[in-house]
Amino acid sequence: MRRQQGFLIYDSISDRYYIDYHQTLSILANELLLELLLAARSYMKGRLLDVGCGKRPYALIYNRLVEQSVGTEVPFSLHGVHAADLLCFAEQLPFADSTFDTILCTEVLEHTQSPFQVMHELARLLVPGGHLILSVPFIYPIHEAPFDHWRFTAHGLVRMCEDVGLKLVGLHSKGGIIVTMLVLTHNITVRMITILNRIFHLDPPLYYRPQVRWLLCLPQWWYLRGSHWLRHHPIASSFFRYLVRRLTRTINRSGRWDEINQWLTCGYLIIARKPLAERGRVEQE
């Protein structure tokens, strides 16, 4: 049985999730984020707040794990507002302190007017011991203009968590150099097609035509299938792990492996925890 929410499809028979290329052309970036979110499922529990939920695609993941979920969205969202429970801005979320066990905020912070205030709000709403799962783009073209305001480095994300009293649990890159170059090439191609649409007044636009969409997604699928094959084929995966170990040893001698892994990525996902020490202060107040 297949269920779909926005661009995400869940096949219960194979227990697998897919990105629907009819809904989005950004297959690679979304697949990598999906992989990171699936790896973070153990942090999704209790009451969950989905900030900037859009069409709420990740409800297919978290609704089976949490007791209750609430989705918020801005009134002018380009993704529509029918899936949101509340319309409000992330800078002023209408909930009491320590309301949620988990907060999910995917690809939203760059669209807010005051991202530092947003981080304060998210930290305020977490219960002590609760977790924030947040993703942002880094090397990625302007999108959803004119509501794309910010980009964040790994160091900036760490600092923002520290400033609001959250303890970083994990920081993960959404791909490295090859992924970033593929994502940028894909976006440049789509924008060139947009120019052709305007010049020749094409209706419908080229990227809405099935054959063109398929061709735009093909390089991304090739990369994903190739990566999956390298990781899971018995012989290929053994050889791939051997090469990675040798490369890691060589680079670690100069202490620059982490820097190479993060300096050119299309984005990050962080998991941060509100310390339990907050409970004592809240009770005293």
N, C-alpha and C positions, 0 to 999 in steps of 0.2 A: 504493500500500500504506500502510495506517495502523497505527501502533504507539502504544500508550498505556502510560504509567507514571504512576500516581497520577492527578492532575488534568490532566496534560499529554498532548496528542495531537500526534503528528508525522505529517504526510502527505508521504511521500517523492516522490510524483508532482508535487505543487505546491511541494515543499520549504518547507512552512509549518507553523508550530506553532499549536495552539489550546488554549484552556482549556475543559475539559469542565464544563459547568454542572450536570451530574448529580453531580459530585464536590465542587464548591464553588460557593457563591453569590457569592463575592468576585471577580467576573469582572474588574472594572476595575482593582483594585489588583494582581491577579495578571498581567493583560495588560501593565500598565506595567512591572512588575518583569521580566517575560519579555522585553520590548523592550530593557531596559537590559542584561540578561544576554546577549542575542544580540549586542548591540553590543560586549560585553566578551569575545567568544569568542577574540580574538587573544591574550588573557592566559591562556587555559586550555591548558596543555601539560604534558608530562612526567608525573610522579606527582601525582595530584590527591586531596586529602582533602575529603570532603563532610561537614561537621560538622553534626549534627542533620539527617540526610538525609531523615527521614520515609519516605515511599514512594518516594523517590529520583526525583522527576519530571524533574529537570534532567539526569539521566544520559542522557536522549534527546539533549541538546545536547553534553555534554562527552565522552561515551564515544567519539565519533568523532574527538575532537581530542587525547586524552591517551593515554599509554602504559599507564597503570594507574590505577584509581580505588579508593578505600577510603571506605566510608560508616560513620559512627558515629551512635548514637542512645542516648537514655536508656531504661532498662528500662520506665519508666511512660509512654512516649510515647503520646499520644492518637491518633497516626497509625499505630500499630503498629510492630513492630520486625523484620518478616520481611525487609525490604530492606536492613537494616544488616549490615555485616560484623562490627562490634564494638559491644557495649553498654558505654558508659562516659559519664562526665560531661565536659563541655567544659573544666572547670577542671583536669582531670587526664587528659590524653590519653596513652595508653600507647605513645608512639613516641619514638625517639631524636631528638636535635637535628638540625636541617637535613635532614629526611626528605622533604619535599614541595616540588615546584616551584610548585604552585598549591593554595590553600586556598579552598574555597567555603563560606560560612556565611550562609545566607539566612533571615531572620526567626527567628533563634535567640537572639541576644544578650539580648533583652528577657526571655527565659524563664530565663536562668541566674541562679544565686544570687550569683555574684561576677564580674561582667562584666569588671572590670579584670584579674583573674587569667586570665580566658579570653583576653583580648587578649595577655597575656604568653605564654600557651601557643601561640597561633597564630603569634606572631612567632618563638618558639623553634623551631617545627617547620618554618618556611620555610627553604629554601636561600637563600644570598646571591643576589640577583637574582630571587628568586621573588616571586609576587604573591598578595595576599589580596583576594578579592572578597567583600564583606560588605554585607548589606542589613538595615535595621532600620525599624520603623514610627516615626512621630513623632506626628502628629495622627491617632490611631486608637483606637477603643474597646478596653477591656479584653477580651481573648480568651484562650481556653484557661485560664480561671481554675481554681484559684488560682495558676497558674504563669506569671503575667504580672507582672513586677516592675519594669520600667524603661522609660523613654523617653529618647532621645538627640537633642540638637540637632546641627546641622552643626558648630558650634564645638566641642562636646564630642567628636564623632567625630575631628575634626582633632587635638585635644589627646590623645586616647587613642592615636592612631597615633604621635604624637611621643613620648609617654611610653615606648613599647615599641620605639622606634628604627625605625619604619616611615616611609617617605617617601610622602606622599599623591600619587597619580597623577591621580585624578579623583574628584569628588564630584558626584553627580547627584540631583536631586529626583525623586520619584515623583509627578509632577503638581503643579499649583499650586492656586489657590484653588477653581476650579470643580470639579476632581477631588476635592479634599478635602471639599467640601460634598456632592457626590454620594455619596461613600463613607460619610460620616456619616449622610446621609439614608437610605441603604440599610440601614445597621446599625441605625438606630432602627426602621425598618420591620420588620426581622427580629425585633428584640426585642419589638416590639408583638405580632407574630404568636405569639411564644413565650408571651407572657402569655395570649393567647386560647386557645392549646393547653392551658395549665394550668387555666384557668377552666372550659373546656368538656370537658376530658379527651378531647381529640381523638386518635384513633389510626388511621392514622399522623398525625403532626403536619402542619399545613397546608403547611409549606415542603418536605415530601417529596412533595407531590402535583405532578405534571408541569405543570399549568396555572399553579399558584401560583409554582413555580420560574421558569417562563418569564416571567411578569409581573414578578417581582423582578429578573430579569436584563435585561429589555427596556430600561430607561433607560440601563444601562451599555453595552449593545450600540449604542444610538443614539449615545451620545457617541463611542464608539470608531469607528463607521462614519463619523460626521461628521468627526472628526479626520483619519481616513485620507483622506477625500474632499478636505478642505481642503489636505492636504499633497501629494496626487498628481494632482488634476484640473488640467489645464493652465492654465485661466483662473483658477479658484479659488485654486490654489496661488500664482500670480503676485500676485494681489490680496492674499492672506493674507501673503505675504512682505513686500509693500510696507507693509501696515499694521504688521507687527511691526517693520520697520526704522524707520518713523516713530515708533512708540511707544518703541522702544529709545532713539532719539536724544533724544526728549523727556525720558524718565526719567533717562537717563545724565547729563543736565545737572545733576541734583541728586545724582548718584552713588548712586542707590538701587535700580538694576535688580536686582542680585544679591539684595539684601535682600527685595525684593518677590517674587522668584522662589522664595525658600527659607523665608520666615517662616511660611507656612501651607501645608504640604505633608503628604501622608499618610505620607511616609517618604523614606528616602535609600538610595542605593547608593554605596559607596566602593570604589575600587581603590587599594591601597597596595602599595608595593614594599619589599622588604628590601634595603638598600644592599649593593653588592658589597664595600664596605670591610670588611664583617663577615668576609669570607673570610680576610683577613690575620690578624685577631685569632684566628679559630678555629684556623688553622694554627699560630700561635705557641703557643697553649695546648696 
